[in-house]
Amino acid sequence: MIATKVLLVAALTAVTVPAFADTILVSNEKDNSITVLDGATMTVTQTIKVGQRPRGIILSKDKKQLYICASDDNLIQVLDLDTYKMAGSLPSGPDPERFDLDPAGTKLYVANENDSLVSIVDIPSKQISGEIAVGVEPEGMGISPDGKFVVATAETTSMAHVIDIAKREIVDNIVVPSRPRVALWTADGAQFWISSEVGGAVTVVDAASHKIIKQISFTIPGVNKDAIQPVGMALTHDRKLAFVALGPANRIAVIDMHSFEVVKFLLVGQRVWNLAFNADESKLYSTNGVSNDISVIDVASQKVIKSIPVGRAPWGVVVRP
């Protein structure tokens, strides 16, 4: 009888314990703020004032902190995600825009657009431990899954620089279409993808040989070619689907990662900028910089299911599980 009661209590407890929902975090470039949204209710829970012109954001390895590129303050702010209070700052070099975190979670690689540098920020010591000269106006920053290489894109010189992290030097330069924005590795480390905003294309590169496998272009009926400007990307872990934000075209392209064919365009908000999956890749979120909202995409059905207003000029987005 006692055992039966224990089992009943355990069952009731299992039923009543609430599941933890994803938290969506968005940087608002013109409002100098971070919007926090609840993934279960799809509502804004709070807005936090941060430094000037926040753009790139990334979660710490333990998901307890948010690193924020406060571009006009020339630093990286650290937001505690349990208290939503500032937990300090890190140096960044001038005008940080995008960055990436190494697999160990101890170093940030930061694009310094104004100085044509990649700054290496040592998080534990809060010091810049190195700088690597790259092409003019670096922006994209993508670290390989094994932490051995980082790809930095240079907008004005239209190059993707492959940097050996151990040597801290460029080992290859890949010419890509005009104004490359984002560099993103596949989860298996076999490829990296580069979006070119003005060139209107995405370049797929073999990570071992640094040879271009494919350049993907986009045609949308009724949309001017000049408005199709690839920027943010998201690649599924199983390397089946790629999602590419197309800027003023107000669409996200869905690409088959094996055939490299565009299978669908999703209509979202105005000036779609950056993308982020939730942990299980069931949802995809986009920041829409002109309509001041985010779009929520159901990945399985490849349908936009909701639009949520945030701050002015939403730029970066991450999802905390």
PLY file of the C-alpha trace (Angstrom):
ply
format ascii 1.0
element vertex 321
property float x
property float y
property float z
element edge 320
property int vertex1
property int vertex2
end_header
0.00 0.00 0.00
2.80 2.40 0.91
4.60 1.59 -2.34
1.42 2.32 -4.29
1.09 5.73 -2.60
4.72 6.57 -3.39
4.19 5.70 -7.04
1.03 7.81 -7.15
2.80 10.84 -5.65
5.68 10.43 -8.09
3.29 10.25 -11.02
1.42 13.38 -9.90
4.70 15.22 -9.39
5.82 14.30 -12.90
2.61 15.68 -14.30
2.64 18.97 -12.43
6.30 19.96 -12.86
6.36 22.58 -15.64
8.67 22.16 -18.60
11.26 24.86 -19.15
10.70 26.81 -22.35
13.26 28.31 -24.66
14.25 31.91 -24.09
14.75 33.99 -27.22
17.13 36.96 -26.99
17.22 39.71 -29.60
19.59 42.67 -29.94
17.92 45.91 -31.05
20.48 48.05 -32.85
18.62 51.38 -32.70
17.06 50.97 -29.25
20.29 49.95 -27.47
18.45 47.07 -25.88
18.00 43.32 -25.63
14.47 41.95 -25.94
13.73 38.76 -23.98
10.92 36.49 -25.24
9.34 33.37 -23.79
9.44 30.54 -26.32
6.33 28.82 -24.96
3.97 31.81 -25.00
5.77 33.67 -27.80
5.55 36.90 -25.86
8.03 39.56 -24.75
8.85 39.20 -21.06
11.25 42.11 -20.66
13.50 44.60 -22.39
16.98 45.33 -21.04
18.94 48.50 -21.80
22.51 47.79 -22.92
25.36 49.67 -24.61
25.29 51.62 -27.84
24.39 49.88 -31.09
24.22 46.24 -29.98
24.63 43.88 -32.92
26.28 40.47 -32.62
25.21 38.35 -29.64
26.29 34.88 -28.55
25.69 32.60 -25.56
28.50 31.53 -23.25
29.37 27.83 -23.31
27.33 27.15 -20.15
24.41 29.23 -21.53
24.39 31.37 -18.39
25.68 34.57 -19.96
25.08 36.56 -23.12
27.99 38.28 -24.83
26.92 41.45 -26.65
28.86 43.45 -29.26
28.22 47.04 -28.14
29.62 48.36 -31.40
29.66 52.11 -30.71
31.07 51.57 -27.20
33.94 49.46 -28.59
33.45 46.67 -26.07
31.66 43.41 -25.39
29.11 43.48 -22.60
28.30 40.44 -20.49
24.69 39.91 -19.42
23.87 37.42 -16.66
20.89 35.40 -17.91
19.69 34.29 -14.48
19.40 37.81 -13.06
19.33 39.83 -16.30
21.89 42.17 -14.76
25.16 43.25 -16.35
28.04 41.07 -15.19
30.84 43.22 -16.58
32.48 43.73 -19.94
35.31 42.48 -22.14
37.63 44.38 -24.48
36.82 43.93 -28.15
38.97 46.15 -30.29
37.27 48.94 -32.28
33.73 48.60 -33.67
32.93 44.95 -32.93
30.12 43.64 -35.14
30.17 39.85 -35.28
32.13 37.31 -33.29
32.34 33.61 -32.52
33.17 31.57 -29.43
35.75 28.79 -29.52
34.56 25.25 -28.57
36.27 25.48 -25.16
34.28 28.60 -24.37
37.35 30.58 -23.31
38.08 32.79 -26.33
36.07 35.10 -28.54
37.18 35.88 -32.09
35.90 39.36 -32.94
35.63 41.19 -36.26
36.93 44.76 -35.90
35.41 46.36 -38.96
37.16 49.73 -38.79
40.68 48.39 -38.27
40.70 45.32 -40.57
41.57 43.10 -37.64
40.40 39.97 -35.89
40.83 40.40 -32.14
41.24 37.35 -29.92
39.63 37.98 -26.55
40.67 35.76 -23.64
37.54 35.56 -21.49
39.06 34.40 -18.15
41.71 37.14 -18.11
39.48 39.75 -19.80
42.35 40.66 -22.11
42.94 40.81 -25.86
45.51 38.07 -26.32
46.18 38.61 -30.01
45.27 40.37 -33.24
45.29 39.08 -36.81
45.31 41.44 -39.79
42.71 40.58 -42.45
41.03 42.28 -45.43
39.10 45.54 -45.37
35.93 45.65 -43.24
35.88 42.19 -41.68
32.47 41.04 -40.51
31.72 37.31 -40.63
33.46 35.10 -38.10
33.00 31.32 -38.05
35.02 28.84 -35.97
35.32 25.22 -37.08
33.70 22.63 -34.78
37.13 21.28 -33.81
38.37 24.77 -32.92
41.33 24.62 -35.30
40.31 27.22 -37.88
38.33 30.42 -38.07
36.95 31.91 -41.28
36.78 35.70 -41.36
34.97 37.48 -44.19
36.16 40.86 -45.46
33.34 42.90 -46.99
35.27 45.41 -49.11
37.92 43.01 -50.42
35.33 40.23 -51.04
37.39 37.50 -49.43
37.03 34.73 -46.92
40.24 34.36 -44.94
40.97 30.94 -43.46
42.96 31.41 -40.25
44.92 28.67 -38.49
44.09 29.31 -34.84
47.24 27.64 -33.42
49.52 29.64 -35.71
47.34 32.76 -35.61
47.94 33.35 -39.29
46.00 33.27 -42.56
46.56 30.03 -44.45
44.25 30.72 -47.40
42.26 33.50 -49.06
39.10 32.62 -50.98
37.58 35.14 -53.36
33.79 35.20 -53.06
31.00 37.42 -54.49
30.76 41.01 -53.31
30.29 41.99 -49.66
30.51 38.67 -47.81
28.64 38.81 -44.53
28.41 35.52 -42.62
30.67 32.47 -42.41
29.07 29.33 -40.99
30.46 25.79 -40.67
28.47 22.60 -41.01
28.25 20.64 -37.75
30.52 17.89 -39.13
33.18 20.42 -40.13
33.18 19.26 -43.75
32.06 22.57 -45.27
31.70 26.24 -44.54
29.07 28.47 -46.14
29.55 32.17 -46.89
26.76 34.62 -47.67
27.49 37.55 -49.99
25.05 40.42 -49.57
25.73 42.54 -52.67
26.81 39.56 -54.77
23.44 37.95 -54.10
24.91 34.49 -53.60
25.96 31.87 -51.06
29.31 30.13 -51.55
29.80 26.57 -50.30
33.44 25.70 -49.61
35.07 22.32 -48.95
36.78 22.71 -45.59
39.66 20.32 -46.33
40.74 21.67 -49.73
39.32 25.23 -49.45
37.90 24.72 -52.94
34.51 26.17 -53.86
31.94 23.40 -54.24
28.98 25.51 -55.28
27.75 29.07 -55.59
24.03 29.35 -55.00
22.07 32.27 -56.45
18.42 33.19 -55.97
15.55 34.22 -58.23
12.23 35.27 -56.73
9.35 36.06 -59.11
8.28 39.69 -58.74
11.31 40.67 -56.63
14.06 42.87 -58.04
17.38 41.04 -58.20
19.12 43.89 -56.35
16.81 43.35 -53.36
17.96 39.75 -52.92
20.79 40.17 -50.42
21.90 37.04 -48.50
23.03 37.74 -44.94
22.25 35.51 -41.94
22.19 31.71 -42.27
21.23 28.63 -40.25
22.28 25.07 -41.17
20.59 22.00 -39.70
22.85 19.72 -37.68
22.12 16.75 -39.97
23.22 18.79 -43.01
19.89 18.44 -44.77
18.54 22.00 -44.90
20.05 25.47 -45.04
18.05 28.61 -44.32
19.33 31.91 -45.74
17.98 35.36 -44.86
17.64 37.46 -48.03
17.53 40.97 -46.59
15.26 43.46 -48.42
13.66 40.59 -50.37
11.81 39.86 -47.10
12.28 36.13 -47.64
14.18 33.23 -46.18
15.44 30.73 -48.75
15.23 27.04 -47.87
18.03 25.06 -49.55
18.56 21.31 -49.90
22.13 20.94 -48.65
22.79 17.85 -50.80
21.54 19.10 -54.17
22.13 22.81 -53.34
18.73 23.54 -54.88
16.42 26.20 -53.46
13.26 24.32 -52.51
11.19 27.15 -51.04
11.03 30.83 -50.10
9.39 31.86 -46.82
7.85 35.34 -46.65
8.82 37.01 -43.35
9.16 40.58 -42.05
10.93 43.46 -43.73
14.72 43.40 -44.13
15.30 39.96 -42.68
18.74 39.97 -41.13
19.84 37.09 -38.87
18.60 33.60 -37.98
18.77 31.18 -35.03
17.38 27.72 -34.30
16.12 26.57 -30.94
17.95 23.60 -29.39
16.07 20.80 -31.16
15.83 22.75 -34.43
12.04 22.57 -34.42
11.77 26.37 -34.59
13.73 29.01 -36.47
13.69 32.69 -35.53
14.54 35.61 -37.81
15.22 39.26 -36.99
13.48 41.68 -39.34
15.30 45.00 -39.14
12.80 47.32 -40.83
9.49 45.89 -39.59
10.93 45.76 -36.04
9.80 42.22 -35.33
10.92 38.62 -35.36
9.35 35.83 -37.38
8.84 32.33 -35.98
9.19 29.47 -38.45
8.06 25.89 -37.86
10.94 23.92 -39.38
9.07 20.65 -40.02
6.30 22.29 -42.03
8.54 25.11 -43.32
5.86 27.64 -42.47
5.95 31.04 -40.76
3.66 30.70 -37.75
4.00 34.01 -35.95
5.38 37.55 -36.01
6.33 39.20 -32.71
7.15 42.93 -32.32
10.45 43.65 -30.54
12.64 46.79 -30.49
13.83 49.06 -33.28
16.14 47.49 -35.87
16.42 43.98 -34.42
19.78 42.56 -35.48
21.07 39.50 -33.60
19.13 36.55 -32.22
20.05 33.56 -30.04
17.98 30.95 -28.22
18.77 29.82 -24.70
17.41 26.32 -23.97
0 1
1 2
2 3
3 4
4 5
5 6
6 7
7 8
8 9
9 10
10 11
11 12
12 13
13 14
14 15
15 16
16 17
17 18
18 19
19 20
20 21
21 22
22 23
23 24
24 25
25 26
26 27
27 28
28 29
29 30
30 31
31 32
32 33
33 34
34 35
35 36
36 37
37 38
38 39
39 40
40 41
41 42
42 43
43 44
44 45
45 46
46 47
47 48
48 49
49 50
50 51
51 52
52 53
53 54
54 55
55 56
56 57
57 58
58 59
59 60
60 61
61 62
62 63
63 64
64 65
65 66
66 67
67 68
68 69
69 70
70 71
71 72
72 73
73 74
74 75
75 76
76 77
77 78
78 79
79 80
80 81
81 82
82 83
83 84
84 85
85 86
86 87
87 88
88 89
89 90
90 91
91 92
92 93
93 94
94 95
95 96
96 97
97 98
98 99
99 100
100 101
101 102
102 103
103 104
104 105
105 106
106 107
107 108
108 109
109 110
110 111
111 112
112 113
113 114
114 115
115 116
116 117
117 118
118 119
119 120
120 121
121 122
122 123
123 124
124 125
125 126
126 127
127 128
128 129
129 130
130 131
131 132
132 133
133 134
134 135
135 136
136 137
137 138
138 139
139 140
140 141
141 142
142 143
143 144
144 145
145 146
146 147
147 148
148 149
149 150
150 151
151 152
152 153
153 154
154 155
155 156
156 157
157 158
158 159
159 160
160 161
161 162
162 163
163 164
164 165
165 166
166 167
167 168
168 169
169 170
170 171
171 172
172 173
173 174
174 175
175 176
176 177
177 178
178 179
179 180
180 181
181 182
182 183
183 184
184 185
185 186
186 187
187 188
188 189
189 190
190 191
191 192
192 193
193 194
194 195
195 196
196 197
197 198
198 199
199 200
200 201
201 202
202 203
203 204
204 205
205 206
206 207
207 208
208 209
209 210
210 211
211 212
212 213
213 214
214 215
215 216
216 217
217 218
218 219
219 220
220 221
221 222
222 223
223 224
224 225
225 226
226 227
227 228
228 229
229 230
230 231
231 232
232 233
233 234
234 235
235 236
236 237
237 238
238 239
239 240
240 241
241 242
242 243
243 244
244 245
245 246
246 247
247 248
248 249
249 250
250 251
251 252
252 253
253 254
254 255
255 256
256 257
257 258
258 259
259 260
260 261
261 262
262 263
263 264
264 265
265 266
266 267
267 268
268 269
269 270
270 271
271 272
272 273
273 274
274 275
275 276
276 277
277 278
278 279
279 280
280 281
281 282
282 283
283 284
284 285
285 286
286 287
287 288
288 289
289 290
290 291
291 292
292 293
293 294
294 295
295 296
296 297
297 298
298 299
299 300
300 301
301 302
302 303
303 304
304 305
305 306
306 307
307 308
308 309
309 310
310 311
311 312
312 313
313 314
314 315
315 316
316 317
317 318
318 319
319 320
